[in-house]
């Protein structure tokens, strides 16, 4: 039964983002998380290969990283988001993929970033996601993720479309990250765009 509920949640998210893909970039620009992104960027080696999980329309994250010399691979479960991202950032590589089913060889990336995406995944999947992220990173690889500032789960309206959210509180999330093998550099709450998110920068231990 739980597997069926998870499938329903993913379908709500995929369908919702398919419908708002053409107008999502304007909404995304409301959030100012450049201090965290730059902290992540400064840890990367030159010409780093970076996985952008839940890449959305590729703006601003994939575009920023490619302009700064990174080789970016972006994944998103929304086919329409991937199509828009490909047009927005032709220098990067984008593909439709669900983060709970990462399909890359181990140690493929120097860095991994996921902004405003894990919050749409059923929280019982989060431990497995962080383990998969750990596997995808090279030794000493770095991860930056945004997560929720409190435990919550709901289906509500976002940009006029039905949407699903699910998350643990930051303490539980950070424990899942360390249990996956990461060493946390920082975890901090940031407000922007009328919302508040918890950002975690962590290194592969």
C-alpha positions as CSV (number, residue, x, y, z in Angstrom):
1,X,0.0,0.0,0.0
2,X,2.8,2.4,0.9
3,X,4.5,1.8,-2.4
4,X,1.3,2.8,-4.2
5,X,1.1,6.0,-2.1
6,X,4.7,6.8,-3.1
7,X,3.9,6.3,-6.7
8,X,0.9,8.6,-6.4
9,X,3.1,11.3,-4.8
10,X,5.7,11.1,-7.5
11,X,3.0,11.3,-10.2
12,X,1.5,14.4,-8.5
13,X,4.9,16.1,-8.5
14,X,5.8,15.0,-12.1
15,X,2.5,16.1,-13.5
16,X,2.5,19.4,-11.6
17,X,5.9,20.4,-12.8
18,X,5.2,19.3,-16.4
19,X,2.3,21.9,-16.4
20,X,4.3,24.8,-14.8
21,X,7.6,24.2,-16.6
22,X,7.2,27.1,-19.0
23,X,6.7,29.6,-16.2
24,X,8.7,28.2,-13.4
25,X,11.9,30.1,-13.9
26,X,10.4,33.4,-12.7
27,X,9.2,31.7,-9.5
28,X,12.6,30.1,-8.9
29,X,14.4,33.5,-9.2
30,X,12.6,34.6,-5.9
31,X,15.0,32.5,-3.9
32,X,18.5,33.9,-2.9
33,X,20.8,31.1,-1.9
34,X,24.0,32.3,-3.6
35,X,26.0,32.3,-0.4
36,X,25.4,28.6,-0.1
37,X,25.9,27.8,-3.8
38,X,29.2,29.7,-3.8
39,X,30.4,27.9,-0.7
40,X,29.7,24.6,-2.5
41,X,31.3,25.9,-5.7
42,X,34.5,26.9,-3.8
43,X,35.0,23.3,-2.6
44,X,35.0,21.9,-6.2
45,X,38.1,21.1,-8.2
46,X,38.7,22.9,-11.5
47,X,36.4,21.7,-14.3
48,X,34.4,19.7,-11.8
49,X,31.7,17.3,-12.9
50,X,28.5,18.2,-11.0
51,X,25.1,16.4,-10.7
52,X,22.2,18.8,-10.4
53,X,19.4,16.7,-8.8
54,X,15.9,18.2,-9.5
55,X,17.5,20.6,-11.9
56,X,14.2,22.2,-12.9
57,X,14.6,24.6,-15.8
58,X,18.4,24.8,-15.4
59,X,18.2,28.4,-14.2
60,X,19.9,29.6,-12.2
61,X,22.0,26.7,-10.8
62,X,23.1,24.7,-13.9
63,X,23.6,27.9,-15.9
64,X,25.7,29.4,-13.1
65,X,27.9,26.3,-12.7
66,X,28.5,25.8,-16.4
67,X,29.5,29.5,-16.7
68,X,32.0,28.9,-14.0
69,X,33.7,25.9,-15.7
70,X,31.8,23.0,-14.4
71,X,30.5,20.0,-16.5
72,X,26.9,19.8,-15.3
73,X,24.6,16.9,-15.6
74,X,21.0,17.7,-14.6
75,X,18.2,15.3,-13.8
76,X,14.5,16.0,-13.2
77,X,11.5,13.7,-13.1
78,X,9.5,16.2,-15.2
79,X,10.0,15.7,-19.0
80,X,8.9,19.3,-19.6
81,X,11.3,20.7,-17.1
82,X,14.1,18.8,-18.8
83,X,13.0,20.2,-22.2
84,X,13.1,23.8,-20.9
85,X,16.5,23.2,-19.2
86,X,18.0,21.9,-22.4
87,X,17.0,25.1,-24.2
88,X,18.1,27.4,-21.3
89,X,21.5,25.8,-20.8
90,X,22.6,23.9,-23.9
91,X,26.1,23.6,-22.6
92,X,24.9,21.2,-19.9
93,X,23.4,17.7,-20.2
94,X,19.9,17.0,-19.0
95,X,17.9,13.9,-18.7
96,X,14.6,12.7,-17.2
97,X,15.3,10.6,-14.1
98,X,13.8,10.2,-10.6
99,X,16.3,10.8,-7.9
100,X,15.3,7.6,-6.1
101,X,16.5,5.7,-9.1
102,X,19.8,7.3,-9.9
103,X,21.4,5.5,-12.8
104,X,25.1,6.5,-12.7
105,X,28.2,4.5,-12.0
106,X,29.7,4.9,-8.5
107,X,32.0,7.8,-8.0
108,X,30.8,9.6,-11.2
109,X,30.8,13.2,-9.8
110,X,33.0,15.7,-8.0
111,X,29.9,17.5,-6.6
112,X,26.2,17.1,-6.2
113,X,23.6,19.8,-5.7
114,X,19.9,19.6,-5.1
115,X,17.8,22.7,-4.5
116,X,14.1,22.6,-3.5
117,X,13.7,19.1,-4.8
118,X,14.1,16.6,-2.0
119,X,11.1,18.2,-0.2
120,X,8.9,16.7,-2.9
121,X,10.0,13.1,-2.2
122,X,8.2,10.9,0.4
123,X,10.4,11.2,3.5
124,X,10.7,7.4,4.0
125,X,12.8,7.5,0.8
126,X,15.2,10.1,2.1
127,X,17.7,7.8,3.8
128,X,18.1,5.8,0.5
129,X,18.5,9.0,-1.4
130,X,21.4,10.2,0.7
131,X,23.1,6.8,0.4
132,X,22.7,7.0,-3.4
133,X,24.1,10.5,-3.4
134,X,27.1,9.3,-1.4
135,X,27.7,6.5,-3.9
136,X,27.5,8.9,-6.9
137,X,30.2,11.1,-5.5
138,X,34.0,10.6,-6.0
139,X,36.2,10.4,-2.8
140,X,36.1,13.8,-1.1
141,X,33.1,14.8,-3.2
142,X,30.8,17.6,-1.9
143,X,27.1,17.8,-1.6
144,X,24.8,20.8,-1.1
145,X,21.1,20.2,-0.5
146,X,18.2,22.2,0.6
147,X,15.7,20.5,2.9
148,X,12.8,21.5,5.1
149,X,13.0,23.5,8.4
150,X,10.4,21.3,10.1
151,X,8.7,17.9,9.7
152,X,5.7,18.1,7.4
153,X,3.8,16.3,4.6
154,X,0.9,17.6,2.6
155,X,-0.7,17.8,-0.8
156,X,-1.6,21.5,-1.6
157,X,-1.6,24.0,-4.5
158,X,1.6,25.4,-6.0
159,X,1.5,27.9,-8.9
160,X,-2.1,26.8,-9.5
161,X,-1.3,23.1,-9.7
162,X,-1.6,20.2,-7.2
163,X,1.7,19.5,-5.5
164,X,3.1,17.1,-2.9
165,X,5.7,17.8,-0.1
166,X,7.2,15.6,2.5
167,X,10.1,16.0,4.9
168,X,11.7,15.3,8.3
169,X,12.9,18.1,10.6
170,X,16.5,19.3,10.1
171,X,17.9,17.2,13.0
172,X,16.6,14.0,11.5
173,X,17.7,14.9,8.0
174,X,21.2,15.7,9.2
175,X,21.4,12.4,11.0
176,X,20.4,10.6,7.8
177,X,23.1,12.5,5.9
178,X,25.8,11.5,8.4
179,X,24.5,7.9,8.6
180,X,25.0,7.8,4.8
181,X,28.7,8.5,5.4
182,X,28.9,12.3,4.9
183,X,30.7,14.8,7.2
184,X,28.6,18.0,7.5
185,X,30.4,21.3,7.0
186,X,27.3,23.4,7.9
187,X,23.5,23.2,8.3
188,X,21.7,26.5,8.4
189,X,18.2,27.9,7.9
190,X,17.9,30.6,5.1
191,X,14.8,32.7,4.4
192,X,14.0,33.9,0.9
193,X,11.1,34.4,-1.5
194,X,8.7,34.3,1.5
195,X,9.9,30.8,2.4
196,X,12.5,29.2,4.7
197,X,14.7,26.3,3.9
198,X,17.5,24.4,5.7
199,X,20.7,24.1,3.7
200,X,23.3,21.4,4.3
201,X,26.8,21.3,2.9
202,X,28.5,18.0,3.4
203,X,31.6,16.1,2.2
204,X,32.0,12.4,1.4
205,X,33.8,10.9,4.4
